Amino acid sequence: MRLLELRIEAFKNLHNLAIVFDHTSPYTVLVGENGSGKSNLIEAITYIFRNLDLELPAPFTYSLKYRCRDRDITVDAVASRHPTFHVRDEGSHKFVRLRRRQFMSEDISGRPLYRPTFVFGYYSGPSDRLAELYERHRQRFYAQIIKPQTSGLNLSPNVYRRLFYAETLHGQFALLAFFMTPKSDFSGDRAFLRDQL
């Protein structure tokens, strides 16, 4: 999945925020002063995907465009209401509306068709506010391990834990994995991050 565009009407100190993500790099780096809204943006994105996966109403008004499995998907949401969804398949010029049930559909192995399979979160600050957003997925995952539902399908328990929160101690492993990846066409991005980190 790749985020393409995000507009947030109001969330904490983010007001009338519009972001077009760089389509040429696999990385997005947020740089700014303390209190400028970097953590709030990460929290807002987490809220969006958490509520989409749990089929909850939107936590705030937003518009999101992302690419997932060769499809462009738009999600338009008004606070406290369920969002509307549109999809454009590869090679098509027209967006088609999806019903909520279609948006939530999965293939035979339990992989979502229009949503990311997994969302990983990590926050190195002293607050647990981001970790709390992953709690319902953690609880659902452990409930499934203890008392599996009998759906007739032999699905992985990971189907019930689409959002993962990495604890602070895992952060160094994430950075290590990032720098161990083979050289790529994004050496300028890697050099920038190596200098900053």
N, C-alpha and C positions, 0 to 999 in steps of 0.2 A: 504494500500500500504506500502511496505517496500523497501527502497533503498538497493541494494546489492553491486553494484560496480559503480564507476565513474572515468572516465579518462578525463582530460581536457588538451588540447594541450597548449593553452595560453589564459588567461583571467586576465587582470590587472597584479597583482604580482604572479599569479598562473601559473607556467610553468611546463609542463610535470608532472602534478599532477595525482597520482593514489591512489584511496582510496577503500579499501574493508571494508564495514560496518559490524559491529558485528551482526551476525545473532542470537545470543543468548539473546539479550537485546532489549526491545522496545524503548530504549533511545539512542541517540547519543549526546555526549557531546564534544564540541570543546574547547580545552584549549590551550592558547598560548599567547605570548607577543603581545602588541599593534603593529599593522602594519604587523603581520605575515600572514594575509590573511583569518582570520576567517569570517569576514563580506563579503569578496569577494567570499568565497565559498558559503555562504548563498545566495548572490546575483546571482551567477552563476546558482545554482539549481533553483532559482526562474525564471531566464531568460529561462532556458530550458523548464520548465513546462508551463510558460506563452506562449512561442512561439509554443509549441506543441498544446496547447488548441486553440490558435488563428490561427493555420495553417500557421505560418510565417516561413521563412527560419531560419536556425540555426544562433545564434548570434556569435558562435565561434565553433571550431572543438572539438567534444567530443564523448565519448562513455558511455552509461548509461545502467545499468542492474537493473531492479527492479521487485518485485513480486506484482501482483495485481489480486485479485479475482482468486486465485489458478492457476495463470499463471506466468511464467517467461517471461519477455519482455525485449528485447534489442533494443536500439535506437542508431544508428551510424550516426553521422552528421559531415559534412564538412562546415566550415563557409560560410554563404550566400547561402547555398543550403538547399533544403528540406531533412530531414533525411530519412534513411531507417529503417524498422521495422521488427523484427522477434519475434515470439511467440512460447513458448513451454507449452503445456497444462499439467496439473497435471498427473503424471504417464507416460508421454512420455519422450523419450530421445532425440528427434529430434526437432530442431527449424525450423519453417516454416515461410517464408517471408509473410509479410502483405503488401498489397497496402495501400497507404495513406487513401483512402476512407474507407477501412476496419478498419484501426487504429482509425479513427475518429468516427466509428459507435457507436450507443447508443442503449440501450434496449427501450422497449415501454414506460417506465417512464422517459426517457431522461437521464439515467445513462450511462456514458461511459463504454464500454466493456473492453478497454485496457488502459485506462488512469485513474488516481485518480479522484474520484467524486469532491473532493474539495482540495485545497491547501491553507493553512493558513500561513501567514507570520507575523512576529513581529520583530521589531528592536528597541532596547532601546537607541541607540546612538543619537547624535544631528543631523544627516543627514537625509534628506527625500528621498535619492536616491532609497531605497528599496520601499518606498510607491509609487513612480512614476511607478514602474513596474506593479502595480495592478490597475492603473487608467483606462485602456481600459476596463477591466472587470466591474469596477464600473460604467462607462458610459453606457456600454451595458445593465447592469442591470436596471439602472434608465430609460433608453430609453424604455425598454420593459414594465416597470411599467406604464409609461406615455402613450405609444402608443403600446399596445400589438400587436404582429404579429398574424395573423389568420392562423395558420397551421392546424387547425382541431383537434389538440391534446390539451388536457387540461394539459399543462406542468407547473410545478412550475417556477416562475420567477428565482429561484436559478440556474436553468439550464444555465442562462446567466451570472452568477457570480460564476464561479468555483474557482476563486482565491479571497481570502479575505485577506485584510491587517488589522491587529489589531493595533490600535493606542497605543501610549505609555501608556495612562491611562488604557488600557485593560490588560496590562502586569501583574499587580498584581492579577487580576481575574484569569488569566491563571495559575500563580504560586499557588494560593489558590486552584484551581481545581485539580492541580497536586498533592498537598499534601493531599487532601481530598479523593483521590481514595482509595478503599479498599486495605488492605495489599495484597501483591502478592509475587510471587517467586523472585521478583527483589529487595528485601530489601537492598542488597548491593549497587545497583545503586541509590536507593532512599536515602540511608544514605550518599553516596558520594555527591549527589546533595544538600541535606540538609546542609551538612558541607560547601560546596562551595558557596551556595546562601545565 
